[in-house]
Amino acid sequence: MRTATVTRNTLETQITVSLNLDGSGVGRFETGVPFLDHMMDQIARHGLIDLDVVAHGDLHIDAHHTVEDIGITLGQAFAKAIGDKKGIRRYGHAYVPLDEALSRVVIDLSGRPGLSYNVEYTRASIGQFDVDLFSEFFHGFVNHGMVTLHIDNLRGVNSHHQAETIFKAFGRALRMACEADERMAGQTPSTKGTLSV
């Protein structure tokens, strides 16, 4: 089982993330940021990742540090759980619709951090959640998960729908990239022979 637990403590946040990449999509989220909890649940359910996130942050200021640091800690836990990446597909992609919204996510477990984030939300906030923080979340994830990630919201009018299609597609793409490829059996899917830094 590819599992990991990472705790990250700073003066701004205290976060613990536990995950199982070979899970059944069970999630528990206590972040103090309800809409982020809803989005993390999409990752778990559609990625079939068992995911447990507990965070205490300086929400009296705003949600920025908490959201960014959860992305960082999730990336650290993912990098630990995925291991040497032998025998996996490495690449994953997904298109996900929700009513009028459609998003595409493509991921490469390359060992090189990179984010191309092309999303124009129709509103600046979803309830109390500042949509700019999603970019911070994904930057944190790719920089510490050591992956290349392309996120494109292709269309959408409702910002809740836009966000939800992104997180569902992210979960599906991550699931695909982590899956075992029987034809690669024990091999590293790279001409370099490694997918680590």
N, CA and C atoms as an extended XYZ file, in Angstrom:
591
Properties=species:S:1:pos:R:3:atomname:S:1:resname:S:1:resid:I:1 pbc="F F F"
N         0.838       -1.189        0.000 N   MET     1
C         0.000        0.000        0.000 CA  MET     1
C         0.880        1.249        0.000 C   MET     1
N         0.576        2.177       -0.880 N   ARG     2
C         1.361        3.417       -0.977 CA  ARG     2
C         0.716        4.463       -0.073 C   ARG     2
N         1.272        4.587        1.112 N   THR     3
C         0.700        5.462        2.129 CA  THR     3
C         1.751        6.409        2.669 C   THR     3
N         1.296        7.503        3.266 N   ALA     4
C         2.212        8.451        3.903 CA  ALA     4
C         1.423        9.335        4.852 C   ALA     4
N         2.105        9.781        5.891 N   THR     5
C         1.581       10.800        6.788 CA  THR     5
C         2.666       11.846        6.974 C   THR     5
N         2.289       13.104        6.780 N   VAL     6
C         3.235       14.220        6.926 CA  VAL     6
C         2.604       15.272        7.820 C   VAL     6
N         3.380       15.749        8.780 N   THR     7
C         2.961       16.865        9.629 CA  THR     7
C         3.873       18.044        9.360 C   THR     7
N         3.281       19.206        9.178 N   ARG     8
C         4.040       20.435        8.909 CA  ARG     8
C         3.586       21.500        9.896 C   ARG     8
N         4.508       21.968       10.690 N   ASN     9
C         4.205       22.987       11.695 CA  ASN     9
C         4.999       24.255       11.434 C   ASN     9
N         4.309       25.374       11.350 N   THR    10
C         4.958       26.681       11.255 CA  THR    10
C         4.277       27.618       12.250 C   THR    10
N         4.735       28.841       12.321 N   LEU    11
C         4.082       29.817       13.184 CA  LEU    11
C         2.703       30.211       12.663 C   LEU    11
N         2.439       29.899       11.372 N   GLU    12
C         1.163       30.269       10.753 CA  GLU    12
C         0.157       29.130       10.709 C   GLU    12
N         0.656       27.898       10.536 N   THR    13
C        -0.242       26.752       10.387 CA  THR    13
C         0.349       25.502       11.026 C   THR    13
N        -0.548       24.610       11.408 N   GLN    14
C        -0.180       23.267       11.863 CA  GLN    14
C        -1.066       22.295       11.085 C   GLN    14
N        -0.435       21.473       10.273 N   ILE    15
C        -1.173       20.646        9.316 CA  ILE    15
C        -0.660       19.215        9.344 C   ILE    15
N        -1.593       18.266        9.319 N   THR    16
C        -1.255       16.852        9.145 CA  THR    16
C        -2.080       16.298        7.994 C   THR    16
N        -1.389       15.654        7.059 N   VAL    17
C        -2.031       14.999        5.918 CA  VAL    17
C        -1.647       13.535        5.928 C   VAL    17
N        -2.648       12.665        5.869 N   SER    18
C        -2.427       11.228        5.694 CA  SER    18
C        -3.136       10.801        4.425 C   SER    18
N        -2.458        9.989        3.613 N   LEU    19
C        -3.107        9.528        2.386 CA  LEU    19
C        -2.716        8.105        2.052 C   LEU    19
N        -3.598        7.472        1.306 N   ASN    20
C        -3.384        6.136        0.772 CA  ASN    20
C        -3.752        6.193       -0.701 C   ASN    20
N        -2.758        6.097       -1.564 N   LEU    21
C        -2.990        6.212       -3.001 CA  LEU    21
C        -3.777        5.038       -3.563 C   LEU    21
N        -3.845        3.947       -2.813 N   ASP    22
C        -4.560        2.757       -3.260 CA  ASP    22
C        -5.826        2.552       -2.430 C   ASP    22
N        -6.472        3.641       -2.092 N   GLY    23
C        -7.636        3.597       -1.230 CA  GLY    23
C        -8.938        3.442       -1.991 C   GLY    23
N       -10.022        3.843       -1.332 N   SER    24
C       -11.354        3.709       -1.914 CA  SER    24
C       -12.092        5.045       -1.994 C   SER    24
N       -11.381        6.143       -1.715 N   GLY    25
C       -11.986        7.463       -1.844 CA  GLY    25
C       -12.595        7.999       -0.568 C   GLY    25
N       -12.161        7.479        0.565 N   VAL    26
C       -12.677        7.935        1.851 CA  VAL    26
C       -11.905        9.172        2.298 C   VAL    26
N       -12.615       10.205        2.713 N   GLY    27
C       -11.949       11.433        3.130 CA  GLY    27
C       -12.464       11.951        4.455 C   GLY    27
N       -11.568       12.605        5.207 N   ARG    28
C       -11.938       13.330        6.424 CA  ARG    28
C       -11.181       14.645        6.408 C   ARG    28
N       -11.903       15.742        6.529 N   PHE    29
C       -11.292       17.057        6.358 CA  PHE    29
C       -11.724       17.992        7.475 C   PHE    29
N       -10.749       18.538        8.164 N   GLU    30
C       -10.984       19.518        9.221 CA  GLU    30
C        -9.969       20.641        9.034 C   GLU    30
N       -10.276       21.532        8.094 N   THR    31
C        -9.319       22.582        7.749 CA  THR    31
C        -9.743       23.955        8.250 C   THR    31
N       -10.997       24.095        8.631 N   GLY    32
C       -11.511       25.416        8.986 CA  GLY    32
C       -11.910       26.238        7.777 C   GLY    32
N       -11.760       25.668        6.584 N   VAL    33
C       -12.121       26.344        5.330 CA  VAL    33
C       -13.117       25.434        4.609 C   VAL    33
N       -14.411       25.609        4.850 N   PRO    34
C       -15.413       24.647        4.362 CA  PRO    34
C       -15.384       24.381        2.861 C   PRO    34
N       -15.211       25.415        2.047 N   PHE    35
C       -15.225       25.154        0.605 CA  PHE    35
C       -13.996       24.362        0.174 C   PHE    35
N       -12.857       24.575        0.828 N   LEU    36
C       -11.679       23.760        0.526 CA  LEU    36
C       -11.924       22.315        0.930 C   LEU    36
N       -12.578       22.090        2.066 N   ASP    37
C       -12.928       20.727        2.457 CA  ASP    37
C       -13.738       20.048        1.351 C   ASP    37
N       -14.700       20.777        0.793 N   HIS    38
C       -15.536       20.251       -0.286 CA  HIS    38
C       -14.690       19.879       -1.504 C   HIS    38
N       -13.706       20.704       -1.839 N   MET    39
C       -12.843       20.426       -2.987 CA  MET    39
C       -11.889       19.263       -2.709 C   MET    39
N       -11.374       19.183       -1.489 N   MET    40
C       -10.495       18.063       -1.138 CA  MET    40
C       -11.253       16.740       -1.214 C   MET    40
N       -12.532       16.790       -0.877 N   ASP    41
C       -13.354       15.589       -0.974 CA  ASP    41
C       -13.470       15.123       -2.422 C   ASP    41
N       -13.463       16.065       -3.369 N   GLN    42
C       -13.491       15.692       -4.791 CA  GLN    42
C       -12.221       14.932       -5.177 C   GLN    42
N       -11.077       15.396       -4.669 N   ILE    43
C        -9.809       14.709       -4.953 CA  ILE    43
C        -9.881       13.274       -4.452 C   ILE    43
N       -10.325       13.109       -3.207 N   ALA    44
C       -10.385       11.774       -2.612 CA  ALA    44
C       -11.328       10.859       -3.384 C   ALA    44
N       -12.552       11.315       -3.597 N   ARG    45
C       -13.573       10.453       -4.191 CA  ARG    45
C       -13.271       10.108       -5.642 C   ARG    45
N       -12.834       11.091       -6.405 N   HIS    46
C       -12.617       10.838       -7.828 CA  HIS    46
C       -11.220       10.291       -8.108 C   HIS    46
N       -10.308       10.477       -7.173 N   GLY    47
C        -8.976        9.894       -7.304 CA  GLY    47
C        -8.851        8.546       -6.639 C   GLY    47
N        -9.922        8.101       -5.941 N   LEU    48
C        -9.882        6.877       -5.137 CA  LEU    48
C        -8.677        6.877       -4.197 C   LEU    48
N        -8.483        8.027       -3.570 N   ILE    49
C        -7.417        8.215       -2.597 CA  ILE    49
C        -8.066        8.377       -1.227 C   ILE    49
N        -7.634        7.591       -0.260 N   ASP    50
C        -8.073        7.829        1.108 CA  ASP    50
C        -7.250        9.010        1.630 C   ASP    50
N        -7.945       10.036        2.105 N   LEU    51
C        -7.273       11.300        2.413 CA  LEU    51
C        -7.816       11.885        3.708 C   LEU    51
N        -6.896       12.185        4.607 N   ASP    52
C        -7.240       12.742        5.908 CA  ASP    52
C        -6.424       14.019        6.096 C   ASP    52
N        -7.109       15.157        6.242 N   VAL    53
C        -6.421       16.446        6.364 CA  VAL    53
C        -6.963       17.182        7.585 C   VAL    53
N        -6.060       17.483        8.505 N   VAL    54
C        -6.412       18.273        9.683 CA  VAL    54
C        -5.499       19.492        9.702 C   VAL    54
N        -6.096       20.667        9.765 N   ALA    55
C        -5.309       21.902        9.711 CA  ALA    55
C        -5.822       22.909       10.727 C   ALA    55
N        -4.880       23.590       11.348 N   HIS    56
C        -5.176       24.731       12.212 CA  HIS    56
C        -4.313       25.873       11.712 C   HIS    56
N        -4.957       26.939       11.269 N   GLY    57
C        -4.201       28.050       10.701 CA  GLY    57
C        -4.681       29.389       11.212 C   GLY    57
N        -3.988       30.429       10.783 N   ASP    58
C        -4.300       31.794       11.226 CA  ASP    58
C        -5.461       32.377       10.422 C   ASP    58
N        -6.608       31.726       10.551 N   LEU    59
C        -7.789       32.133        9.791 CA  LEU    59
C        -8.344       33.477       10.244 C   LEU    59
N        -7.897       33.957       11.391 N   HIS    60
C        -8.320       35.293       11.821 CA  HIS    60
C        -7.718       36.372       10.919 C   HIS    60
N        -6.642       36.005       10.185 N   ILE    61
C        -6.061       36.925        9.191 CA  ILE    61
C        -6.797       36.732        7.874 C   ILE    61
N        -6.612       35.575        7.279 N   ASP    62
C        -7.403       35.105        6.139 CA  ASP    62
C        -7.024       33.661        5.888 C   ASP    62
N        -7.517       33.076        4.811 N   ALA    63
C        -7.300       31.650        4.556 CA  ALA    63
C        -6.036       31.361        3.751 C   ALA    63
N        -5.298       32.395        3.376 N   HIS    64
C        -4.169       32.220        2.456 CA  HIS    64
C        -3.146       31.201        2.965 C   HIS    64
N        -2.633       31.407        4.166 N   HIS    65
C        -1.587       30.518        4.677 CA  HIS    65
C        -2.092       29.086        4.817 C   HIS    65
N        -3.321       28.943        5.276 N   THR    66
C        -3.879       27.605        5.474 CA  THR    66
C        -4.012       26.866        4.151 C   THR    66
N        -4.579       27.517        3.147 N   VAL    67
C        -4.797       26.861        1.854 CA  VAL    67
C        -3.464       26.525        1.186 C   VAL    67
N        -2.545       27.469        1.172 N   GLU    68
C        -1.237       27.224        0.553 CA  GLU    68
C        -0.486       26.101        1.263 C   GLU    68
N        -0.504       26.130        2.590 N   ASP    69
C         0.259       25.143        3.346 CA  ASP    69
C        -0.364       23.750        3.276 C   ASP    69
N        -1.673       23.668        3.100 N   ILE    70
C        -2.292       22.365        2.856 CA  ILE    70
C        -1.816       21.816        1.515 C   ILE    70
N        -1.721       22.671        0.493 N   GLY    71
C        -1.177       22.231       -0.796 CA  GLY    71
C         0.251       21.723       -0.661 C   GLY    71
N         1.065       22.437        0.108 N   ILE    72
C         2.451       22.029        0.337 CA  ILE    72
C         2.505       20.669        1.030 C   ILE    72
N         1.740       20.519        2.101 N   THR    73
C         1.783       19.287        2.885 CA  THR    73
C         1.222       18.112        2.096 C   THR    73
N         0.168       18.357        1.316 N   LEU    74
C        -0.364       17.304        0.448 CA  LEU    74
C         0.690       16.872       -0.568 C   LEU    74
N         1.411       17.828       -1.133 N   GLY    75
C         2.474       17.489       -2.078 CA  GLY    75
C         3.570       16.671       -1.428 C   GLY    75
N         3.963       17.019       -0.214 N   GLN    76
C         4.989       16.268        0.505 CA  GLN    76
C         4.527       14.840        0.775 C   GLN    76
N         3.268       14.691        1.201 N   ALA    77
C         2.742       13.359        1.479 CA  ALA    77
C         2.651       12.531        0.201 C   ALA    77
N         2.231       13.178       -0.893 N   PHE    78
C         2.146       12.469       -2.171 CA  PHE    78
C         3.523       11.977       -2.612 C   PHE    78
N         4.535       12.846       -2.542 N   ALA    79
C         5.884       12.467       -2.961 CA  ALA    79
C         6.407       11.296       -2.147 C   ALA    79
N         6.083       11.287       -0.873 N   LYS    80
C         6.516       10.195        0.001 CA  LYS    80
C         5.792        8.900       -0.348 C   LYS    80
N         4.487        8.987       -0.603 N   ALA    81
C         3.680        7.789       -0.864 CA  ALA    81
C         3.972        7.166       -2.223 C   ALA    81
N         4.243        7.973       -3.243 N   ILE    82
C         4.399        7.434       -4.598 CA  ILE    82
C         5.700        6.667       -4.768 C   ILE    82
N         6.686        6.973       -3.920 N   GLY    83
C         7.928        6.193       -3.929 CA  GLY    83
C         8.753        6.389       -5.186 C   GLY    83
N         9.339        5.296       -5.681 N   ASP    84
C        10.275        5.404       -6.814 CA  ASP    84
C         9.576        5.469       -8.165 C   ASP    84
N         8.252        5.330       -8.188 N   LYS    85
C         7.423        5.470       -9.390 CA  LYS    85
C         7.626        4.358      -10.415 C   LYS    85
N         8.284        3.286      -10.029 N   LYS    86
C         8.465        2.177      -10.972 CA  LYS    86
C         7.128        1.504      -11.258 C   LYS    86
N         6.921        1.205      -12.546 N   GLY    87
C         5.751        0.456      -12.963 CA  GLY    87
C         4.453        1.240      -13.038 C   GLY    87
N         4.521        2.576      -12.915 N   ILE    88
C         3.297        3.372      -12.992 CA  ILE    88
C         3.118        3.958      -14.393 C   ILE    88
N         1.923        4.510      -14.630 N   ARG    89
C         1.662        5.118      -15.931 CA  ARG    89
C         2.425        6.433      -16.117 C   ARG    89
N         2.637        7.156      -15.042 N   ARG    90
C         3.331        8.439      -15.010 CA  ARG    90
C         2.466        9.602      -15.477 C   ARG    90
N         1.782        9.458      -16.578 N   TYR    91
C         0.948       10.539      -17.118 CA  TYR    91
C        -0.528       10.269      -16.818 C   TYR    91
N        -1.255       11.337      -16.574 N   GLY    92
C        -2.688       11.200      -16.375 CA  GLY    92
C        -3.401       12.425      -16.918 C   GLY    92
N        -4.641       12.235      -17.346 N   HIS    93
C        -5.417       13.362      -17.867 CA  HIS    93
C        -6.896       13.100      -17.645 C   HIS    93
N        -7.664       14.161      -17.565 N   ALA    94
C        -9.106       14.018      -17.415 CA  ALA    94
C        -9.811       15.284      -17.879 C   ALA    94
N       -10.926       15.087      -18.545 N   TYR    95
C       -11.888       16.155      -18.821 CA  TYR    95
C       -13.098       15.882      -17.932 C   TYR    95
N       -13.555       16.890      -17.214 N   VAL    96
C       -14.726       16.712      -16.353 CA  VAL    96
C       -15.704       17.867      -16.564 C   VAL    96
N       -16.971       17.552      -16.873 N   PRO    97
C       -18.010       18.577      -16.977 CA  PRO    97
C       -18.844       18.645      -15.699 C   PRO    97
N       -19.445       19.761      -15.464 N   LEU    98
C       -20.500       19.910      -14.467 CA  LEU    98
C       -21.445       20.972      -15.010 C   LEU    98
N       -22.574       20.529      -15.508 N   ASP    99
C       -23.523       21.420      -16.166 CA  ASP    99
C       -22.804       22.212      -17.269 C   ASP    99
N       -22.741       23.535      -17.150 N   GLU   100
C       -22.156       24.362      -18.218 CA  GLU   100
C       -20.638       24.433      -18.180 C   GLU   100
N       -20.031       23.954      -17.096 N   ALA   101
C       -18.577       24.091      -16.905 CA  ALA   101
C       -17.839       22.846      -17.384 C   ALA   101
N       -16.630       23.065      -17.889 N   LEU   102
C       -15.796       21.968      -18.365 CA  LEU   102
C       -14.332       22.308      -18.093 C   LEU   102
N       -13.627       21.378      -17.463 N   SER   103
C       -12.207       21.587      -17.184 CA  SER   103
C       -11.382       20.388      -17.630 C   SER   103
N       -10.114       20.690      -17.949 N   ARG   104
C        -9.149       19.660      -18.350 CA  ARG   104
C        -7.938       19.752      -17.426 C   ARG   104
N        -7.503       18.614      -16.920 N   VAL   105
C        -6.295       18.557      -16.102 CA  VAL   105
C        -5.386       17.473      -16.659 C   VAL   105
N        -4.108       17.810      -16.836 N   VAL   106
C        -3.098       16.873      -17.324 CA  VAL   106
C        -1.930       16.911      -16.353 C   VAL   106
N        -1.458       15.728      -15.947 N   ILE   107
C        -0.387       15.649      -14.958 CA  ILE   107
C         0.710       14.716      -15.432 C   ILE   107
N         1.936       15.061      -15.081 N   ASP   108
C         3.114       14.242      -15.352 CA  ASP   108
C         3.878       14.121      -14.044 C   ASP   108
N         4.036       12.888      -13.570 N   LEU   109
C         4.793       12.664      -12.339 CA  LEU   109
C         6.279       12.646      -12.674 C   LEU   109
N         6.746       13.774      -13.153 N   SER   110
C         8.038       13.914      -13.813 CA  SER   110
C         9.215       14.051      -12.863 C   SER   110
N         8.955       14.433      -11.617 N   GLY   111
C        10.057       14.802      -10.729 CA  GLY   111
C        10.475       16.246      -10.894 C   GLY   111
N         9.783       16.964      -11.794 N   ARG   112
C        10.076       18.383      -12.034 CA  ARG   112
C         8.823       19.195      -11.737 C   ARG   112
N         8.908       20.155      -10.830 N   PRO   113
C         7.724       20.950      -10.506 CA  PRO   113
C         7.415       21.973      -11.585 C   PRO   113
N         6.148       22.045      -11.954 N   GLY   114
C         5.717       23.054      -12.921 CA  GLY   114
C         4.209       23.135      -12.946 C   GLY   114
N         3.694       24.352      -13.004 N   LEU   115
C         2.244       24.555      -13.041 CA  LEU   115
C         1.873       25.521      -14.144 C   LEU   115
N         0.971       25.079      -15.013 N   SER   116
C         0.327       25.959      -15.985 CA  SER   116
C        -1.138       26.020      -15.583 C   SER   116
N        -1.564       27.192      -15.096 N   TYR   117
C        -2.895       27.334      -14.492 CA  TYR   117
C        -3.661       28.391      -15.265 C   TYR   117
N        -4.619       27.936      -16.059 N   ASN   118
C        -5.368       28.829      -16.938 CA  ASN   118
C        -6.846       28.788      -16.569 C   ASN   118
N        -7.204       29.625      -15.607 N   VAL   119
C        -8.562       29.646      -15.084 CA  VAL   119
C        -8.979       31.103      -14.886 C   VAL   119
N       -10.093       31.462      -15.480 N   GLU   120
C       -10.670       32.788      -15.258 CA  GLU   120
C       -12.037       32.595      -14.607 C   GLU   120
N       -12.050       32.744      -13.312 N   TYR   121
C       -13.308       32.577      -12.585 CA  TYR   121
C       -14.252       33.736      -12.894 C   TYR   121
N       -15.538       33.437      -12.872 N   THR   122
C       -16.532       34.467      -13.169 CA  THR   122
C       -16.839       35.328      -11.954 C   THR   122
N       -16.388       34.896      -10.772 N   ARG   123
C       -16.537       35.684       -9.550 CA  ARG   123
C       -15.229       35.631       -8.775 C   ARG   123
N       -14.997       36.613       -7.943 N   ALA   124
C       -13.770       36.669       -7.145 CA  ALA   124
C       -13.833       35.762       -5.929 C   ALA   124
N       -15.043       35.389       -5.526 N   SER   125
C       -15.163       34.528       -4.358 CA  SER   125
C       -16.338       33.579       -4.541 C   SER   125
N       -16.221       32.430       -3.880 N   ILE   126
C       -17.303       31.454       -3.825 CA  ILE   126
C       -17.717       31.407       -2.360 C   ILE   126
N       -18.830       32.011       -2.045 N   GLY   127
C       -19.158       32.218       -0.641 CA  GLY   127
C       -18.106       33.116       -0.018 C   GLY   127
N       -17.439       32.623        1.027 N   GLN   128
C       -16.376       33.379        1.681 CA  GLN   128
C       -14.986       33.010        1.149 C   GLN   128
N       -14.929       32.109        0.160 N   PHE   129
C       -13.638       31.606       -0.308 CA  PHE   129
C       -13.109       32.440       -1.471 C   PHE   129
N       -11.882       32.948       -1.333 N   ASP   130
C       -11.206       33.729       -2.359 CA  ASP   130
C       -10.639       32.777       -3.413 C   ASP   130
N       -11.136       32.857       -4.649 N   VAL   131
C       -10.732       31.888       -5.677 CA  VAL   131
C        -9.250       31.998       -6.044 C   VAL   131
N        -8.588       33.131       -5.746 N   ASP   132
C        -7.156       33.246       -6.004 CA  ASP   132
C        -6.353       32.197       -5.229 C   ASP   132
N        -6.916       31.715       -4.138 N   LEU   133
C        -6.188       30.766       -3.291 CA  LEU   133
C        -6.037       29.393       -3.928 C   LEU   133
N        -6.874       29.071       -4.907 N   PHE   134
C        -6.713       27.785       -5.587 CA  PHE   134
C        -5.364       27.708       -6.293 C   PHE   134
N        -4.932       28.800       -6.901 N   SER   135
C        -3.627       28.823       -7.545 CA  SER   135
C        -2.522       28.572       -6.523 C   SER   135
N        -2.647       29.163       -5.337 N   GLU   136
C        -1.649       28.951       -4.282 CA  GLU   136
C        -1.630       27.488       -3.841 C   GLU   136
N        -2.801       26.881       -3.736 N   PHE   137
C        -2.901       25.468       -3.365 CA  PHE   137
C        -2.145       24.598       -4.363 C   PHE   137
N        -2.408       24.797       -5.649 N   PHE   138
C        -1.777       23.952       -6.661 CA  PHE   138
C        -0.283       24.242       -6.801 C   PHE   138
N         0.126       25.496       -6.637 N   HIS   139
C         1.560       25.786       -6.626 CA  HIS   139
C         2.250       25.039       -5.490 C   HIS   139
N         1.632       25.055       -4.312 N   GLY   140
C         2.198       24.323       -3.187 CA  GLY   140
C         2.316       22.842       -3.488 C   GLY   140
N         1.266       22.284       -4.098 N   PHE   141
C         1.280       20.851       -4.399 CA  PHE   141
C         2.382       20.483       -5.392 C   PHE   141
N         2.476       21.201       -6.516 N   VAL   142
C         3.451       20.807       -7.539 CA  VAL   142
C         4.887       21.019       -7.057 C   VAL   142
N         5.129       22.073       -6.291 N   ASN   143
C         6.490       22.352       -5.839 CA  ASN   143
C         7.010       21.319       -4.859 C   ASN   143
N         6.105       20.685       -4.124 N   HIS   144
C         6.538       19.708       -3.126 CA  HIS   144
C         6.192       18.274       -3.514 C   HIS   144
N         5.239       18.108       -4.437 N   GLY   145
C         4.945       16.789       -4.981 CA  GLY   145
C         5.841       16.442       -6.154 C   GLY   145
N         6.549       17.451       -6.660 N   MET   146
C         7.481       17.286       -7.784 CA  MET   146
C         6.780       16.728       -9.019 C   MET   146
N         5.717       17.427       -9.426 N   VAL   147
C         4.962       17.032      -10.611 CA  VAL   147
C         4.794       18.232      -11.535 C   VAL   147
N         4.516       17.942      -12.792 N   THR   148
C         4.122       18.962      -13.758 CA  THR   148
C         2.613       18.868      -13.932 C   THR   148
N         1.935       20.019      -13.829 N   LEU   149
C         0.479       20.023      -13.804 CA  LEU   149
C        -0.051       21.130      -14.703 C   LEU   149
N        -0.940       20.761      -15.616 N   HIS   150
C        -1.624       21.724      -16.485 CA  HIS   150
C        -3.107       21.705      -16.141 C   HIS   150
N        -3.636       22.869      -15.795 N   ILE   151
C        -5.045       23.007      -15.437 CA  ILE   151
C        -5.675       24.055      -16.345 C   ILE   151
N        -6.720       23.653      -17.062 N   ASP   152
C        -7.421       24.563      -17.956 CA  ASP   152
C        -8.915       24.457      -17.722 C   ASP   152
N        -9.525       25.561      -17.325 N   ASN   153
C       -10.984       25.625      -17.309 CA  ASN   153
C       -11.405       26.086      -18.706 C   ASN   153
N       -12.032       25.209      -19.450 N   LEU   154
C       -12.342       25.477      -20.851 CA  LEU   154
C       -13.585       26.336      -21.013 C   LEU   154
N       -14.524       26.202      -20.077 N   ARG   155
C       -15.715       27.054      -20.087 CA  ARG   155
C       -16.414       26.937      -18.750 C   ARG   155
N       -17.237       27.910      -18.467 N   GLY   156
C       -18.002       27.883      -17.236 CA  GLY   156
C       -18.568       29.255      -16.917 C   GLY   156
N       -19.723       29.269      -16.317 N   VAL   157
C       -20.386       30.500      -15.902 CA  VAL   157
C       -20.476       30.561      -14.385 C   VAL   157
N       -20.758       29.443      -13.775 N   ASN   158
C       -20.887       29.355      -12.328 CA  ASN   158
C       -19.527       29.013      -11.728 C   ASN   158
N       -18.989       29.879      -10.872 N   SER   159
C       -17.629       29.679      -10.355 CA  SER   159
C       -17.524       28.437       -9.478 C   SER   159
N       -18.595       28.085       -8.780 N   HIS   160
C       -18.589       26.836       -8.013 CA  HIS   160
C       -18.395       25.653       -8.957 C   HIS   160
N       -19.111       25.660      -10.074 N   HIS   161
C       -18.972       24.595      -11.060 CA  HIS   161
C       -17.564       24.579      -11.653 C   HIS   161
N       -17.007       25.749      -11.932 N   GLN   162
C       -15.649       25.811      -12.463 CA  GLN   162
C       -14.663       25.134      -11.515 C   GLN   162
N       -14.730       25.500      -10.253 N   ALA   163
C       -13.809       24.936       -9.267 CA  ALA   163
C       -14.011       23.432       -9.112 C   ALA   163
N       -15.256       23.018       -9.066 N   GLU   164
C       -15.522       21.596       -8.834 CA  GLU   164
C       -15.047       20.741       -9.996 C   GLU   164
N       -15.200       21.227      -11.233 N   THR   165
C       -14.701       20.442      -12.367 CA  THR   165
C       -13.179       20.338      -12.324 C   THR   165
N       -12.505       21.384      -11.864 N   ILE   166
C       -11.046       21.349      -11.760 CA  ILE   166
C       -10.598       20.302      -10.752 C   ILE   166
N       -11.199       20.293       -9.591 N   PHE   167
C       -10.762       19.359       -8.552 CA  PHE   167
C       -11.150       17.923       -8.862 C   PHE   167
N       -12.309       17.724       -9.487 N   LYS   168
C       -12.677       16.375       -9.907 CA  LYS   168
C       -11.701       15.871      -10.966 C   LYS   168
N       -11.376       16.724      -11.935 N   ALA   169
C       -10.448       16.331      -12.995 CA  ALA   169
C        -9.053       16.085      -12.439 C   ALA   169
N        -8.652       16.891      -11.462 N   PHE   170
C        -7.355       16.679      -10.824 CA  PHE   170
C        -7.310       15.305      -10.160 C   PHE   170
N        -8.359       14.947       -9.430 N   GLY   171
C        -8.409       13.633       -8.800 CA  GLY   171
C        -8.343       12.509       -9.810 C   GLY   171
N        -9.102       12.630      -10.898 N   ARG   172
C        -9.105       11.591      -11.929 CA  ARG   172
C        -7.751       11.472      -12.633 C   ARG   172
N        -7.137       12.616      -12.947 N   ALA   173
C        -5.840       12.593      -13.622 CA  ALA   173
C        -4.758       12.001      -12.717 C   ALA   173
N        -4.808       12.369      -11.443 N   LEU   174
C        -3.832       11.837      -10.489 CA  LEU   174
C        -3.988       10.328      -10.350 C   LEU   174
N        -5.207        9.886      -10.284 N   ARG   175
C        -5.486        8.442      -10.208 CA  ARG   175
C        -4.898        7.700      -11.398 C   ARG   175
N        -5.110        8.235      -12.601 N   MET   176
C        -4.584        7.598      -13.805 CA  MET   176
C        -3.061        7.536      -13.787 C   MET   176
N        -2.428        8.637      -13.414 N   ALA   177
C        -0.965        8.700      -13.428 CA  ALA   177
C        -0.340        7.735      -12.426 C   ALA   177
N        -1.023        7.496      -11.319 N   CYS   178
C        -0.496        6.625      -10.260 CA  CYS   178
C        -0.759        5.149      -10.506 C   CYS   178
N        -1.652        4.845      -11.455 N   GLU   179
C        -2.022        3.455      -11.687 CA  GLU   179
C        -0.847        2.633      -12.191 C   GLU   179
N        -0.869        1.365      -11.836 N   ALA   180
C         0.141        0.438      -12.334 CA  ALA   180
C        -0.073        0.189      -13.822 C   ALA   180
N         1.028        0.150      -14.549 N   ASP   181
C         1.023       -0.181      -15.972 CA  ASP   181
C         1.698       -1.537      -16.113 C   ASP   181
N         0.917       -2.567      -16.384 N   GLU   182
C         1.444       -3.932      -16.409 CA  GLU   182
C         2.589       -4.082      -17.402 C   GLU   182
N         2.565       -3.321      -18.475 N   ARG   183
C         3.618       -3.446      -19.486 CA  ARG   183
C         4.924       -2.808      -19.027 C   ARG   183
N         4.839       -1.956      -17.976 N   MET   184
C         6.048       -1.320      -17.442 CA  MET   184
C         6.657       -2.123      -16.293 C   MET   184
N         5.950       -3.134      -15.811 N   ALA   185
C         6.318       -3.982      -14.681 CA  ALA   185
C         7.714       -3.742      -14.109 C   ALA   185
N         7.785       -2.957      -13.067 N   GLY   186
C         9.048       -2.736      -12.368 CA  GLY   186
C         9.999       -1.766      -13.030 C   GLY   186
N         9.633       -1.243      -14.185 N   GLN   187
C        10.498       -0.303      -14.897 CA  GLN   187
C        10.117        1.138      -14.556 C   GLN   187
N        11.088        2.010      -14.661 N   THR   188
C        10.836        3.434      -14.490 CA  THR   188
C        10.397        4.010      -15.835 C   THR   188
N         9.244        4.687      -15.899 N   PRO   189
C         8.745        5.205      -17.178 CA  PRO   189
C         9.466        6.485      -17.605 C   PRO   189
N        10.763        6.352      -17.879 N   SER   190
C        11.573        7.484      -18.320 CA  SER   190
C        12.827        6.965      -19.004 C   SER   190
N        13.257        7.621      -20.084 N   THR   191
C        14.506        7.248      -20.739 CA  THR   191
C        15.720        7.579      -19.872 C   THR   191
N        15.534        8.444      -18.873 N   LYS   192
C        16.629        8.757      -17.950 CA  LYS   192
C        16.869        7.632      -16.953 C   LYS   192
N        15.852        6.792      -16.754 N   GLY   193
C        15.966        5.744      -15.770 CA  GLY   193
C        15.601        6.183      -14.369 C   GLY   193
N        15.157        7.436      -14.225 N   THR   194
C        14.750        7.943      -12.916 CA  THR   194
C        13.710        9.035      -13.084 C   THR   194
N        12.828        9.153      -12.096 N   LEU   195
C        11.859       10.245      -12.072 CA  LEU   195
C        11.998       11.023      -10.766 C   LEU   195
N        13.186       10.996      -10.216 N   SER   196
C        13.451       11.777       -9.007 CA  SER   196
C        14.375       12.913       -9.357 C   SER   196
N        14.479       13.866       -8.439 N   VAL   197
C        15.293       15.055       -8.695 CA  VAL   197
C        16.756       14.688       -8.771 C   VAL   197
